[in-house]
Amino acid sequence: MLGVVLSPLQTPGSSGMWRRRLTAIGVVVLLAGGCFDRQGLDSTANNSGYPIGEINFKDDAPANTTVAQSITSLSFTRPEGGEVSLADFVKDKTVVLVITRGNTNPICPYCSTQTARLISAYEEFTQRGVEVVVVYPVESAVHSQALDAFLESSLQKLSDPNRPVPFPVLLDVELHAIDQLGIRKNLSKPATYIIDRSGEVRYAYVGNHLADRPSVQALLKQLDDLSGSASTATGQ
């Protein structure tokens, strides 16, 4: 909690000046919080419509953007080191690519909650022949160690916090992939993509605020709809 102490030299005629100063302090405090967007993203718990502790994501979340080109050429860094291409995952399975806001201080509760729910529902994705890939953007390589704290925060939201993370969690060092996707916003806007085995982006959703993300059920519905469309197209 930030305490504000008024100077004993404040005079009655200076109340307007102090009001302006306190307003400025409040703005600085908001900008300093890792879960507040410095560029005007509607990101506070109240503004996003979900009280802290009751985080909900959208069950009805049709695609809200398009991707003009294949994104399978995007590359990321493994936590243990070394580069990996998105194409390495897409060649075997349909991929749900989830991009978190990244290294914020404090850790974004929306991102950790989203990751925890993906962990809980992972078997539902694998039953559909789908791999989940989560990306954690960092501004520089020295921030990569923050991923451990983020994953620990995500696991603490599970009934079994010792459960291993079952899917790849990769780093976007220096925000190269974020910039290629055009989703930079104080690190990244929350974004989700479904890429089929041919490398085509079949679903793309970029959030306008921190809680603006498709729920697990919304993603499973998208996958089922895409699977149904593919079966119809092949006459199965």
JORA-V90469 format. One record per backbone hydrogen bond with DSSP energy under -0.5 kcal/mol. CO is the residue of the C=O (numbers start at 1). NH is the residue of the N-H. If there is no record, write none. Layout:
BEGIN
CO|NH / CO|NH
END
This chain:
BEGIN
1|3 / 3|5 / 4|6 / 7|10 / 11|14 / 12|15 / 14|18 / 15|19 / 16|20 / 17|21 / 18|22 / 19|23 / 20|24 / 21|25 / 22|26 / 23|27 / 24|28 / 25|29 / 26|30 / 27|31 / 28|32 / 29|33 / 30|33 / 33|36 / 37|40 / 41|37 / 41|43 / 42|210 / 44|48 / 45|49 / 45|50 / 46|49 / 51|54 / 58|215 / 59|61 / 66|68 / 71|74 / 72|87 / 74|86 / 76|84 / 77|171 / 78|81 / 82|78 / 84|76 / 85|88 / 86|89 / 86|90 / 87|91 / 89|92 / 89|93 / 94|131 / 95|97 / 95|195 / 96|98 / 96|133 / 97|99 / 97|193 / 98|100 / 98|135 / 99|191 / 101|188 / 102|104 / 105|34 / 108|112 / 109|113 / 110|114 / 111|115 / 112|116 / 113|117 / 114|118 / 115|119 / 116|120 / 117|121 / 119|122 / 121|124 / 121|125 / 122|125 / 122|126 / 123|127 / 125|128 / 125|130 / 126|129 / 129|94 / 131|96 / 132|168 / 133|98 / 134|170 / 135|100 / 135|137 / 136|172 / 137|103 / 138|174 / 138|175 / 140|143 / 141|144 / 143|146 / 144|147 / 145|148 / 145|149 / 146|150 / 147|151 / 148|152 / 149|153 / 150|154 / 151|155 / 152|156 / 154|157 / 155|158 / 159|161 / 160|163 / 164|166 / 168|134 / 168|170 / 169|79 / 170|136 / 171|77 / 171|173 / 172|138 / 172|175 / 173|176 / 175|179 / 176|180 / 177|181 / 178|182 / 178|183 / 183|189 / 186|188 / 187|185 / 190|207 / 191|99 / 192|205 / 193|97 / 193|195 / 194|202 / 194|203 / 195|95 / 196|199 / 199|71 / 200|196 / 200|202 / 203|194 / 204|64 / 204|65 / 205|192 / 208|42 / 209|212 / 211|213 / 213|58 / 215|219 / 216|220 / 217|221 / 218|222 / 219|223 / 220|224 / 221|225 / 222|226 / 223|227 / 224|228 / 225|229 / 226|230 / 227|231 / 228|232 / 229|233 / 230|234 / 231|236 / 232|235
END
